[in-house]
Amino acid sequence: MTTGARPQHPFVVRHADVWKIAVPASVAFITEPLVGIVDITVIGRLGDAGLLGGLVLGALIFDVIFSMTYFLRIGTAGLTAQAVGARDPRDGLLHVSRALVLAVIIGLGMIALAVPLHWASQALLAPGPGVSAALSEYFFVRIWAAPVVMINQCLLGWFYGRAAAATGMMLQILLHGINIVASIVLVFGFGMGVRGVALGTVLGGTIAAVLGLILLVRHYGGLRRLLDRAPRIELLDTTALQRMFGLSRDLMIRSAALMGAYAWFAAQGARMGEVALSANAVLLNLLMVVSFFLDGVAQAAEQLTGKAVGANWRPAFDQAYGLSFVWGLVLTVSMGLAWYFSGPLIIGVMTTNAEVQAYALTYLPIAALCTVTFMPAFVYDGILIGTTLNATMRNGMVISLVVFLTVALVAQPLLGNWGLWLALHSWFIARGVIYWWALERRKAGLFSPAA
């Protein structure tokens, strides 16, 4: 909570400011699932179920591992946005520098722990012999991407925190584009199988990280000037480091709770049989596509509200808050309706199994409604990241997870899959309500009297 008088730096937030960030961010986010689709298609066309299974499980392992370090991006973005709002002449340099040092340490630590991480993954997933061999091939190549994955998260946080969303989009498209092309060439041209797909990921991430670091250095006028503007004594400032580690801890807990909810949903679908599992997976993946677009609006809310807090200017905060919800609602309702009315066609393309199609169509209405109920939670995520109310995010996610599990345990035995989807709605709504209540209580304390 902000205390004491601070300078004020007035600015106005307009509709165009929201879309200037939201559109390129949405485009960048939507390229992510394309990589997975291409990788699965490339390996799938080799006709070896073991290779495909190894790829799918390997990608899942790294999704889980890397999601626990997502705080590097969102933490850097919030702190940088506030620095920009406060007109820090170094433009958030200290925040991204501290994050980059931590990123390299974490990435190298993952490589050092590759063998125990691989062993634990094999023990938990218990794949068959063919899948296990492919998983090992994939794992021990892709683990080398860990440092550059961490670096890219920090750089994206810095670019988005400065509202340089177009640059962030360019780096994401470059990363995923190189990944896709390299995977195709290495698999079909050099016969490398899952090792080729993993190596494509390493190449894409490395090139994007190198280019991002070059852009960072150029922004500050070269490496020497950058080092002069971020002296070691400031990088190691105890108070700033404590704040960064506290933010990181809370965001890790938040990520774990988020993953826990989706894992529970998937596990309960599996217990209802293959048809229910497959149909729920199709519907949930369609929901995730909508979420990538909504993430762009959340990204705009993150930068603009963070900038307003840094600028100590409440009117801009209120404008960013209101406009983010207006456009979030417009986007989520329009996409929800499009999804509902085109659902039969999309589901028919995604699966040829008649039972899965029929099952998915039965639950299409309640699934499409999620596009509305999850919108407030997404926008509030952006606002809370921008304002670095990390404890509020952590507590809200944990409490809403308890709500989700309680509703699921009560409703699913009574209503079956309807109850499971109802629990998902309760999770989204609980997050939105908790975040709204907490933010209303904390909002005034974000701003101080003019110095």
N, C-alpha and C positions, 0 to 999 in steps of 0.2 A: 504494500500500500504506500502511495506517495505521500511524503510529509515535507513541510517547509515550502517557502515560496520558490517558484521557478519561473524562468522567462517563458513567455508565450510566443508562438510563431503561427499566427492565423493562416489558414488556407481553407479552400472550399472543395468539397467532394461532389462531383457530378456523375451523372449516368455514364458518361464517356470514360471517366476514371475507372469505374468498375469493369467495364468491358475491355479496356486497354490491357488489363491484367487477366481477366477471366477467359477471354477467347484464346490467347496463345497458351495459357496454362492448361486449358481443357484439351487443346490439340496435342500438347506434350504428353499429358496423362493418358490420352486414348491410344497413343502409340505403344504403351506398355503391353497390353494384352495381345497386340499383333505379333510381338516377338514369340510369345508362347504358342500362338496358333501356328506360326510358320515352323517353329522347332518341332512341334508335334507332327505336322504334316510331312516335314522332311524325313524324320525318323520313321514315321508311320508308313511311308512309301517304300521303305526297305523291306517291309513284310515280316519283321521279326518282333513278335510280341514282347519278348524279353527286353530287347533294346528300348522299345517304347515304354514299357513299365519302369525301367531304370531311369529313363529321362524324366518321366512324370514324378517319380518319387524324389529324384535328385533335385528337381526344380522346387518341389514342395519343401524340402529340407532347407534350401537356401532362402526361400521366401520367409520361412519362420525365423531363421537365424538373422537375416538382414532386417526384418521388421523390428527386431528388438533394438536396432541402432537408428531407427527412424528419427529419434530425438536430435540427431546431428543436423538434419535438415530443418525440422520445424522449430527447434530451439534457436538455431542460427537466424532463421527468418524473422522470428519475433523480436529478438534482440537487435538485429540490424534495422528493422523497420522503425523501432523506437529511436535508434541512433540517428537515422535519417530525419525523423521528425524533430529531434532536438538540435538538428543542424550541426551534428558532429562533423568537423572537417575531414575526419578520417573515414567517414562513410561506413562505419561498422567494421573497420579493419581488425581491431583487437578481438572482436567476437568471432570472426571467421578464422583468424589466426589460431586462437585457442582451440576452436573446433577442429581445425586441420591437424594440429598436433595430436589431439585425442584420437582423431580418425586413423592416423597412421599407426598409433600404438595399438588400437583395437584390431585393425586389419592385420598387422603383423602377428598379434596374439592369436588370431584365428588360424593363421597359417601354422604357427608353432603348435597349436592344439589340433591340427587336422586329423591325426590318427585317433585320438580319443573321441573327437566329434563324430568321425566316421563310424567308429565302433558303436557309440551310443545310438546313432541313427539306424544302423543295421539291427541292433538289438530291439529297438522300439518298433520298427516297421516289419521286421522278420520277413523280408522278401524271399522268393524262391531262388534257386541257384542261378538261373538265367538272368533274372532281374537283378539279383545281388551283384553279379559280375559287371553288368552295364552301369549300375548305380555307382560302383567303386570307380570305374573308368571316368565317369562324369564328375564325381565328387573331387577326385584328386587333381583334376585339371581346373575346374571352376574355382576351387578354394583360393587359387592364386589371384583371383580378381578381388578378393576381400579388401585390400587397401584402397584400390581405385574406386570401388563401390562406396566406401566410406568417404573418400575425398569428394566424389561427385555429389553425395548428399549435402556436404558442407557448402560446396560451391552453389548448388541449386538454392539452398537456403539463403545464401548471400545475394544471389541475383534476384530472387523473388522478394526478399526483404527490401531491396532497393527499387522495387517495381520494374526491374529489367526483365519482364516476363518474356519478351520476344527472344532475348538471349538465352534464357532458360529453355524455351521451346526449341531453339536451334540446337542446343547441346543435347537435349533429349532425343530429338529426331536423328541427329548425327549418331548418337550412341546406339539407338535401336536399328537405324538403317545399316550401319556397319555390321552390327550383330547379325542381322538377317542375311545380308549378302555373304558375309564370311561363313556363316553356317551352311548355306546352300553350296558354296564353292568347296568347302572343306569336306562336306559329306559326300556330295555327288562327284566332285572333281578329284578328290584325293582319297576317297574311301575311308575316312576317319571315323565314321559312325558317331556315337554319342560324344566321343572325345572332340570331334569337329564342332559339334554344337556348343560344347563347353568352352572350347578355345575361341569360338566366335564371340561369346559373351565377354571373355577376357579382353579380346582385341577391341571390341566396341567401347567397353568401359575405360580402357587405358587411353585410347585416342581422345575420348571426350574429356577425361580428367586432365590430360596434358594441355589440350586446347583451353579448357576452363581456367587452368592455372596461368596460362599465358595471358588470357584476358584479364585476370585478376591483377597480375603484375603490371600489365600495360595501363590499367586504370589508375595505378598509383605512380606512373611515370618511370617504371623500371625497378629492378630488384633492389638496387642500392637505396633508392628513395623509399621503397616499401619498408625495408629493414630499419631505416632511420625513423620512420613514422610509427613503428611498432617495437620500441625498445623492450629488451628482455624483462626489465623491472616491472613494466606495466603488464606484460603478458602473464607474469607470475603473481599479479596482484591477488592477495588472499581472498578479499571480499568478492571480487569478480569471479574467481575460480569456484568459491563456495556456491555462488549463485548459479553458475553454469552446471556444476555437478548436482545441485538440488533440482534444477530444471530437468536434467538428464534422467535422474532417478525417477521423478514423478512421471515423465513421459514414457519411460520403459514400463512402469507399472500399468499405465494407461494402455499401451500397446498389447501387453500380455492379457489384460482383461478383454480387449477388443478381439484378439485372436481366440480367446477362450469361448466367447459367445458364438462365433462362427463355427468353431470346432464342435461345440455341443450340438448346434443345429445340424451339422453334417452327420455327426455320429447318430443322432436320433433318427434321421432319415434312413441311415443304413440299417438300423434295427427294424425298420418297417418293411425291408425287402429291397431288391434290386430296382424294381419299377419306381417305388417312392424315392429312393436315393437318386436315381437318374433324373426323374422329373424335377425334383427339388433343385438338383444341381443346374439343370437347364434354366429354371426360373431365377435362381440366385445369380447365375452368371449374367443374365439379362439385366438384373437389378444393378450388378456391379458396373455394367456399361453406362447406365444412367448416372451412377455415382461418380464416374470419371468426369462427366460434364459438370456435375454439381460441385466437384472439387475445384473447378476453375473459379466459381463464385466464392467458395470458401477461401481460396487463395487471395482473391481481391479483398475480402473482409479482413483477412489476416494482415495484409500489408497496410491497408488504409487505416484500420483501427490502431494498429501498432504505431504508425506514423503520427496519428492524432495524440496518442498518449505521450510519445516522445516530444511532440510539439506543445504539449500541455494545453490543447485546444479542444474543449468539449463539443462545440458546435460541429466540428469536422467528424468527431467520433459518432455523434448522433446521426449525421448524414450518411456516413459509411454503414452504420448499423442498419438504418432504415432501407437504404438502397440495396444492400446485400440481400435482405429478406424479400424485397419486392421482386428482384430479378431471380432469386432462388425459387420463389413461388411460381413465377411465370414459366421458368424453365422446367421445374419438376412436374407441374400440372400438364404442360404441353407434351412432355416426353412420356409421362404416365399414360395419357390418352393415346398417344401414338403407339405405345407398346401394347396397350390393351386391344386396340382395334387391328393391329397388324400381328398380334400374338399367334393366331393359328398358322399364318404363313411362316413366321420366324421359327416357331417350334417345329414345323414340318421340315424346314431346311436343316435344323440342328440335329434332329434325330429321325430315323426312318422306322423306328419301332412303334407299332400302332398302340401298344399298351402304354408306353411312356408318353406318347403324344396325347392320348385321351386323359391320362392322369394329370399331365401338366396343364391341359386346357381346363380341367375341373378347378384347379387352384389358381388359374391365371388372374381372376378378379382380385382375390385377396393379396396376391403377390404384386400386382400392378399398383395397388393402393399404397404399398410401401414407399413408392416414389414421393408420395405426399407426406407420410408420417416420418420419414427419415430426413426430410429437408431441414427442419430446425436444428437437429443435432449436428448436421454437417456445417451449417453456417456458424453456429455457436462454436464449433471446433475451431474454425478460422479466427473468430473474434478472441477466443481465449488464448490461442497461440500468439496472436498479435499483441495482446495485452500481457502476455507471460503470466497468466493466472494458472500456472501449472498444477497447483494443489487442487484447485477447483475442477480442472479437467480430470485429474486422477481420481478424486473422490466421487465425482459424478459418474465416471465410467464404472467404478467398482460397485457403487450403489445400484446403478441401473442393471448391471450384470446380475446382482442378487434378485432384482425384480424379474428379469428375464427367466432365470432359473426357477424361481418360485411359480411364475405363471405356467412355464413349460411343464413342471412336475404336476401341477393341478389340472391344467387344461388338456394336455396331450392324452392322458389315459381316458378322459371323457370324450374328447372330440377328435382324437387321432391326428392326422396331418393338419386339419383346420386348427387344432389347438397349438401345434408347433408354430404355424405362421402367426397365430394370434400372439404367441409369446414374443416373436420377433418384432411385431408391431409395438408391444408393450415396452420392449427394450428401447426402440427408437423414441417413443413418446416420453418415456421416463428420462432419457438423456436430455431431451429438449427442455422438459419442464424443470429438471434439476439445474441445468445450466442457466435457464432464464431466471430462476429464483435467486441463484447465487450471484449472478451478474448484476441484478437489480440492487442487491445489497452492497456490492463492491464498487459499482460504477463511479459513484461520487468520489471515492478515495483514490481513484486513478489520476485525479487532477488536483492541482494546487493553485493557490492564489498567485497572481502575476507578481514576479519579482520586480 
